[in-house]
Amino acid sequence: MLRTYNDSMNAKYKAEILYKDEWVNFCILNKNDEEYNLDDIIVHNLPTTLKGRFITNTIGYNPTGWFSEITIEKKNIKFTKKLV
């Protein structure tokens, strides 16, 4: 079983997907709809198909509360280390 943790501020990695020709933040969710705390072990052991959500509607820099939830292949997700 993979470890999860709702405090994404402690995550070592961020996940992004390509949406409308832009890389956007993608919150990967487990079976309980909790966000993964992405570290080396979790990223390596994630299944090949993942469920998650991302913001699809913003006005300026402010999200207007419109999230989309999708299932996506792990190979289509970009994982990058967060800057400390």
C-alpha positions, 0 to 999 in steps of 0.5 A: 500500500502506498503512503499518502498525506494530505499536506502537499506542501511537504511533497518532494515532487509535483505532478503536471499534465498537458492541458490546452498546450500548457503544463498545469498542476495535477493532484493525483488521488488515491482510492479514498480521494486523498492527495498523494504526498509525492516522494521518490518511493511513491512516484516510483510505485504509482500504478500505470493509470492514475486518477486526479484533478486539476483546475480548468477555469481561472480568471487571471491568477484566481481559480474560480473553483472549477476542477476537472477530474480525469484518469490518465496514464502515468507516462503522460504525467510530468514529475518534477522536483519541487524547489525548496 
